[in-house]
Amino acid sequence: MQGLEGPRPKFLVGNMDEITRMKETAFHQPMEIGDHNLLQRICPYYLEWSKLYGRTFVFWWGTEPRITVTRPDMIKEILYSKAAHFGKSALQRKGGAVLLGNGLIMANGSDWAHRRAIVCRAFKMDKIKEMVPSMLESTKNLIRRWDAHLELNGGAPCEVDAYRDLAVVTADIIATTAFGSSYSDGIKLFHTLTSIQKLFVQSNKYLWLPGSRLLPTRTNRKIRKLQREMQALLQDLIKARLSSPSLGTDLLALMLSAVEEDPGNKVQSSKFKFTIQQLIEECQTFFFVGHETTLMLVTWAMMLLCLHPEWQDLARKEARQVLQESNRVVNADTLAKLKTVGMIINETLRLYPPAPNLVRAALQDTCVGDLYVPKGTTFWIPILALHQDKHLWGEDAHEFRPQRFSQGVSRACKTYDFLPFSSGPRICVGQSFAIMEAKLILAMILQHYHLGLSPRYKHSPVSSVTLKPGLGMQLMIKRCD
């Protein structure tokens, strides 16, 4: 392929045998707590093949050839200057449909542009600011639960699984901000999506095999059953809201203003229109991505603060000072003043990006750098490799140093060296929502508790749709004086 080298593929399976073998070997190697060099565990095949073939090479994900790209100038072309030439690959769309349908993240071309224009209206900053009270109340519920644990333990430090407990908080926030008065239905949807996600991980092991989704396996049958339940739940919820006296003010209401079916004639005319099915797909997308992103971000941030108590103390001091100055009023303006917490969040996203890699497929014949790219060619961008590249970040690239972001992201690195939410026109539409939510949760928890790692915590990052702790996040919490 235009002089690009790479491992020799096998018929149908490509290089999946080697990828699976290397990942299994890496997974069985214990990681030291405090070791943030995740490439050797999450993408061992990248390390192996980049040494053999250089940093731009081609490998085969089943029947799909993928060109590995780490050059920022080429990444800029793919994500920004020629973004209209690229989208999601057929394999991605096939796999992603299980969780997200054909929603914004999976859409391409004019369908993507149409969906993006509508969804962006629901994620304007003024709308996100209105969601802070809901985020705050959900976080207070966690604090009440942890206080109850401590009380049962006589006030002495006790162990919690932060990953499990934060999953409840972020699900609660998503259910409230997305569905408001239909909160209980939102929680049902969350549990259904969680079940689908677990099955999705199992079935995706063979996604590269042609026809794998059509096989009548037990996993595929379970997925289809849960998908039908989820579709029915969302359809009933949407139709009930459309026939109610008021659409409401939550995210569902904001997107409902673009729905074509409107029996109550409450929706204003607009050039932007959604069908019921499109709205269902966007609800799935927001629920899954919105929940997962913030959950992983806050979970890993807590682990890093346990390992670096000096930063935990600085963040706690800042949170208390900012809240004291605002008369303990928590709103978007208050959260914007949390500079240290913001630095910690950015450094967490650098070391533990929610999505360790990014895939883009050429939707038309084009050029990237000095490569001619035929339609259908797929590029693989290893975000984790970029974020921990010593040539880009310095010799301390594997270390937790939030001060590198003290003057903001733009002064810490070049645009295409830091991609936790992608970049360009397809940058994550919910980025501001996720950052604001993470800031609030961290600030509230640090005000109330000293955090430490439990002796039972095992450092076991795994890439399972997102980058998560494979064995939980066991922490010791102690009430602050």
Sequence and secondary structure as in RCSB ss.txt:
>XXXX:A:sequence
MQGLEGPRPKFLVGNMDEITRMKETAFHQPMEIGDHNLLQRICPYYLEWSKLYGRTFVFWWGTEPRITVTRPDMI
KEILYSKAAHFGKSALQRKGGAVLLGNGLIMANGSDWAHRRAIVCRAFKMDKIKEMVPSMLESTKNLIRRWDAHL
ELNGGAPCEVDAYRDLAVVTADIIATTAFGSSYSDGIKLFHTLTSIQKLFVQSNKYLWLPGSRLLPTRTNRKIRK
LQREMQALLQDLIKARLSSPSLGTDLLALMLSAVEEDPGNKVQSSKFKFTIQQLIEECQTFFFVGHETTLMLVTW
AMMLLCLHPEWQDLARKEARQVLQESNRVVNADTLAKLKTVGMIINETLRLYPPAPNLVRAALQDTCVGDLYVPK
GTTFWIPILALHQDKHLWGEDAHEFRPQRFSQGVSRACKTYDFLPFSSGPRICVGQSFAIMEAKLILAMILQHYH
LGLSPRYKHSPVSSVTLKPGLGMQLMIKRCD
>XXXX:A:secstr
 TT      BTTTBTHHHHHHHHHHHHTS   TT   THHHH HHHHHHHHHH SS EEEETTEEEEE   HHHH
HIIIIITGGGEE  HHHHHHHHHHHTT TTT  HHHHHHHHHHHHHHT HHHHHTTHHHHHHHHHHHHHHHHHHH
HHTTTS EEEEHHHHHHHHHHHHHHHHHHGGGHHHHHHHHHHHHHHHHHHHHHGGGTTSTTGGGS  HHHHHHHH
HHHHHHHHHHHHHHHHHTSS   SSHHHHHHTTBS  TT  S   S  B HHHHHHHHHHHHHHHHHHHHHHHHH
HHHHHHH HHHHHHHHHHHHHHHHHTTT  SHHHHHT HHHHHHHHHHHHHS SSS EEEEESS EEETTEEE T
T EEEE HHHHHT HHHH TTTTS  GGGGTT HHHHS GGG  TT  GGGS TTHHHHHHHHHHHHHHHHHHEE
EEE TT    EEESSSEEETT  EEEEEE  
